[in-house]
Amino acid sequence: MADSVTLTIDGREVSVPEGTTILQAAAAAGIAIPHLCYCPGLKGTGACRLCVVEIENVRGLVVSCMRKVSPGMVVRTSTEQIREARRFVLELLFSRHPGLCLSCEKSGACKLQQYAYELGIEHPSFPVRDPGYPVDEDNPFIIRNYNLCILCGRCVRVCRTQGSDILDFMRRGIETKVATPLEKPLLEAGCDFCGSCVGVCPTGALIEKQRRGKGREWEFSKVESYCGYCGSACHLYLNLKRDEIVKVSTEAPADYLCVRGRFGYGYLTSEARLTTPLIRRNGELAEADWAEALGLVGARIRELREKHGPDAIGGIVGGTVTNEVAFAFYKFFREGLGTANVDSGVRFTGLAVLQQLGRMVGSPEAYASLADIENAKVILVIGDVWRRVPAVWGQIKRAADNKARIIYLGFYEGRPTRVAKVWLRAFPGTEHLVLQQLAGAVLARLGEERRKIEALPNFGAFTAGLAAAEGRPTGVSPEEIATAAEIWAETGQKGVVVLAVDGVTEDTAYAAWNLNLLTGRTAKALFLGHSLLNAHGVWRMGALAAKNSAIEERGLTTAAMLAAGSPLRGLYVLGEDPVASFPGCGMVRDRLARLEFLVVQDLFLTETARMADVVLPLATHIETGGTVWNVEGKLRQGKQVLPAKIPLPVQVFAELASKIALDSGYDFDVQLTGGTAAGADDWKGYSCSTPCPEFLPVTVAVEERQEGELWLVPLASRFGFYDHSRVAHTNLRYLSFRDDGIALSPADAGRLQLAEGTRVNITSVYGATTGVVRIDAALMPGVVTMPAFAAQTNVLLAPGVACGPVKVEIRKSQEEA
């Protein structure tokens, strides 16, 4: 811990850690120093000169955001000389800032306006030069009015730190402005639309397009919540005006949200939300009231249960519901209906990895956090985790800026390749072989510590697996393996493996764990990202088919329930769209069509809901409130932000229990005890309180590939998401098309004589679909990508296998021939 430094600011004695700036020390003491270019979380530049202060026995005014404190320093922050200097700075800024305060969206929250008021500036002292830039509205999210820009550089620095790094200053002198390369539109320049630039902008130069005309800042109420998309469950504030979400903000201006978190909230209050139950009458879904719909569901479930037994009924819950909803669903089926046929789509997105590695790390607190990634000195990034959990990228980038060495294992030339010391570009499906070969090279470099490693359980099987993987073709050279091994074998360096469990195979995840074991990295050394909001929570709440003390092991998994020979006759699907989002979805559709009774409870009329006998509206997490477990093992608490206009899920389950004549006093409320729902006692999730150093088995067999073959790999989209039904009801839909289509390398497109935009048929042994060709120079020959979790991708995948690769054939469609 840094030594403490004591100084005096405006007559007040202040103690702060060594290395603190005067501006930070003053803030810690509750003394506000005006500043524009400085922003917490970003490196200072001292450019605006508004934060100047006086230091006793120091000549001239000093920039407080850059000067570090020293023992005994005496600082004055608001003398008349200082105020006059600040007025002069502001008046210079106003000379190129048109007076649009009456109509500016930032009025009342503009730092320039605030400081002008505090310093008593009523009229500009210099002639005002309006730059005359056109207002840029070329995208669905951000309005750029650089006439209001004061060149503080905040947006440039935040984009460089955690965004796409597409903004910079251009031109010189009075003509200086912020722009993208060649002044391209944001989308063409490669913008991710994370909106971090909007969050840090102190004026109205950058604002959210969705909030325009919806009110002044002081009219908004802020309610704390979390993002409902990926497993980061990022902390955020919903800004409301009369129960309308106007915009999303963060606690600190530079806190990161991806495009989904900052701009993808439209689905929460979409007019397309289901608000009334639907019942199938004469083959068509028609509106019904809640009493009729729940009465029919209760009657049909009771009928199936009495006629065929409780195991003729099953439930599938999505990975985006809260812990409380997942637990109530589990309880309704297991302890109410008496069946263990309750499972989740998480089964197809890395559940086995969560289970196995959860037992290895011992507790959720033993997983690496985002802060652990930023502070690591060696990082192994596997696959497209930076797309599936976007918050990861900023941490990796900051770690690289802090001289961390990055090893990237992945076939796609993406952001990690920009900062990677070593890029292990393996052909998809061979990543586990690369990790085995890397482990062998690391093991050979170990000294005395090898004796401890040899004593770990399963070491013999582990080394046999290394021998079997040696020399297997992967596309990665022995020299690249050796370089990566030299970096990873430095056991004194803090290292973290970063992967997304739904984007890699089980063997790859287990090989990564084994690699960590070799260097003694078990605690805070494994980051398991996930595309689903509450995959960890659904598992830990017990909403998965597993051993249960009352029901033994009769429970069917999602795959078993949807298999062709499944004994299931009735199914209740909650917050999931199997027909669109499950791998092998063509076969899923066929199986659902043969059910005697299908209930779907969801936000929208999804593809699965269109097949249902009864459709029930579902409340969102901002209407129910509740908790989720994020990928860092943290319990996120969400408040009820908006009143629900429909019955909450727990109320629906209680009403159904009554109609089915189950225990009418049944309590569906969840009680969290030690992070696991009371009642799910045989499904604690974690088996030990400390990491369990044990080598895991890795299968080295891979399907041989031949020259000229094409292999499909689902690639997470920058803009789309697992739950495409939600994206379709947000402004994200205007961007999701950018990642649609069938992406080929230039070499494969040339060999097949396919041009950009050509319509083709793509076929695997599991299904077929059509699409248009996208030529992507970031792909290696032989690899085809399509958006992960999209229905047109899932129809080509093996049932139950979401991450591929799958061999495919591509031919021009007849209309193109």
Phi, psi and omega in degrees: 000139182294148177293154180273143178239132179251131178218175179240127179236117181052042177080002182251128179283130185229136175243125182221162178296149176301141182095355178285143176278163178299319179300316179293321179295319179295318179299319179297332180268003180081019179254117184271122174253123180303140179201151179235311184282332179287139177215125178306133181098349178241153177293139180283156177233340182067027189278324190278336179065015180280339186267022183296147179221169174257139174241128182302132180070016175242129183286135176078176179273147186241140178283112190286338182282349182247334184278125178281150179289156175220155183302135177079001181299138177243120188239139172240133188250353188212043174284169181295326177297319179293316181296323179293321178296320180291322176300317181298317179299313182295321180295324175296320179294321180292342181291344175233025181236103183298143184281080181252026187300329183297326184247000183289133180297336184270001182303131183095342177233004182281127180294324179297315178296317181299312183288328176298319178295314182296328183264002174075030178274118182256325181223141177297141179273344182244155176302139182269126178252112178278118182300332177074025178288142174292143177285128186264116177231045188274014182213167185280356194239320191236131171260127180248110176244087185286358170295335181263002183285137179252010176060037178289336178084003180301314183296323179297314183289320181289326177293324179289327184280316187222006180249215185271352183059050182247356182255143176197168175282142175227162185066187184223164173055224184291345179270002182299139176209163175270136182204166171275167176304127180059020180054040177289156170302153185305316183296316180292332181282350179099020180294140176270349182058039174291338178076011178299326179297322178295318182298327184264347184296125182276352181237194179268018181294327180232120179222163178284128180296325185292340182265356185300130177075009184256007175134166177273160184302323183287350179273349185270141169256138182256129179238129182290137179203198176220158180289141185264014184262262190280179186290354176292330184047054187302139179290134181206173176237128173272123180267117188246149168221112182052054176064017173249131176283115184269319178197174177240138178227172181242169183295312176248147185306323185269005177296143188271136164225143176278179182301327181290317181290321185275325187238355186263029184272358186301330182295335185297326182235022182298143177291345178277357178301143173291130178235347181229137177300154177236139178235140179281118178235124180054039176084356182238147176280129181227151182295147177213164176273169185295322181298315180293316183295312180292328176296317179294317179299313180299318182294317182289320178295318179297320180296313180295321181294318181287326185277321187240358181093161184297333183282003173276357183241144178218165178224141176234123182247141181283163181271015180247001180278164180286166176302319184295319179291317179300318182292318179296322178296313177303314184292322179300318182279308188288311186261345177266296181283337179085026177235145176266010179281063176229124186210189186214159173295346174302336177306327184265357185234052171094017181301315182302322178292316178302317181295308186292311181287333173299320178289330181286315183287335172095322180204155181298332180291346181276350175290153175289143176262175176298323178294325177297324178295313182298326184269359182286156177256339176225129182227130173253112180260125183243122173074204187263036180302328181291343173268323183285325177232083190302332181299339180297323187298317180300322180291319178296317180297316180293323177298317178297320177297333178269019174076017174292147178262126186253130171249125182246122177250107181182154183274341189264133179279093183236203186300318180302333180293337179291329185248358186285136171285322178225131175248112178266092186270084182273150174291137182308136181098350179248010183300323180294328177293320177299316180294324176295316178294323177294319178298320178298319179291324177292316180301321180293339182267351182287147179258242182299329184293346181298328182297323177292322181296318182296339181274354182285150179302143176069019181297322180297314178295326179297311181292329175295322177294324177296318180295322181291332182274342185298130176081357180290139182289132180225345187097353179255132184280155176302327180294320178292322176299315182297319180295315179295321180296322179298322179289312186290333184285354178284089189292342180283349181267139177291123182236148180223134171264129183242119179211163174251123186295335180270004181243002179227163177281163177301318181299322179295316180296319181290324177295326177294319177298315180299322179297321176296318181301323183301328183254013177074016181265100180239318180266135177058033184234005183223117177255117180254097177282162178206139180288341183265141183306311191230041178301317178298318183291318179301319178295311186289337178280352177091009182276050179217147179295119181197178180299135176224135188300331184270337190241004182061224185237042182280345191299136176267137174286171178303316180298319180291323179295327184263002179291157184300323183264018183296140178280002184295137177242334178227145183218137177244116181251122184242115174064034181214151180233074185303326183294332181255323192257351180270142174297145185068038190293339175296318178290326177298316179301317180299319182291318180296327180294340182265000178289152175280331182207128181231124175247133176233128175242116186205174181285323186230169177279084183284176178299322178291319180298328180294341179266354191283158171275326176222134176243127180246135176294150182239136176279149179275173181293337178276352176261329179269333194068182177124185189238158170220156174260122181269180187290347177269003182080016180262141177273114178269128179257125178247136178274162170284114185270316181236145178292139179283136179263004179226163176300141178287156182307317181299322177293323178296314181297319180296318179294320178294319178302321179293319183287333178274357180069038171275182180304112185291340179267017186293131182260116181266359181291142181268142173237119181275123177232110181065027176086000180232146182294133172298131184109338176261046190296334180269011182222063182286337178090309182247135190258348182212156185275346178232158181305141179258102182285092183218131179288139181257148181289140178232124177277128184264356182290136174224153178286127181294141178244149182249157179303133177090352178285154177244135181236126181274132175231121175294128181243128180299137181280151174290332189240330181281193180197168179310309182268087184292340179293327178288315181302323181297344182247030174224173176291351176298338182297337179285346180250335188301334180296339182296334180253004176288171177094186185245109186271132179233155173288156177304324181295315180291321178298320178293318181297323181269000180057050180245130178260163176305129178090356178294133177277131184227163170258134177237133188227139168234179179290349184258342182174184182211153176203179177236162179185179178253150183281135166241130178265120186238110182293347180279355181267152174268153179303142179093352183248133175242138176237149172220160185300129178299140175074357179283149184299321182291339175275314185298331181294340181266350187268158176291140178305128178084358182240105190268345189249003175065198359279158180230134180289134182226163172237141181234131177221150175300140176289161184300327181290341178265339185292000000 
